Structure formats: C-alpha cells, structure tokens
Amino acid sequence: MTYFVYILACKKDGEMKMFYTGQTNDLERRVREHKSNAANDKRRKFTGRFDDVELVWFREVKTLREAKLEEKRIKKLSPRQKRQLILGSWDK
C-alpha cells in the first residue's frame, strides 16, 4: 500500500498562519476532509480554526511505519525549515 506524508498551509483572513503536517493512505480524501473542516469551522478539529487550507507539499512512501517516522521528523522542523522543504531547498 502507498502512504503519503503531507504539509498543509493553514490560512486565516487570506494570510498563511501555520503549517499542518499529517500522513494518510488517501491524500485526495484527506485534503478534502481538511478543507471541509476549515469551511465548516469545526472548532474541535485543528484545521477548523482556519478559513482555508492548501496542500503545499507531499511525499509518497511505501509503508505506514515510514509515513509515521517522516511525519514525526517533519513536525520537529521549524517553520523556516518547513518552508525550505516545501521550496525544495532543504535536505534531510
């Protein structure tokens, strides 16, 4: 099975506020769910605190274990390092 690790840009009032990192085995469905949370203002969900979310980066991996490890690694990065990763100028 294929898994994806992804980064969303979370926006409030049209301005990017923070990044959200996650992993899934169905990237299209998961992004749709995040967008729905943002649009419906579901405050119990992280992305529900924002007006919009945009998929800005993803990586395909082969196992759930790999996805979880990559997600954990990315979550430890600073916002600057995440921007560099998104722009393709940051190496592991």
Secondary structure, 3 states (H helix, E strand, C coil): CCEEEEEEEEEECCEEEEEEEEEECCHHHHHHHHHHHHHHCCCCCHHHHCCEEEEEEEEEECCHHHHHHHHHHHHCCCHHHHHHHHHCCCCC
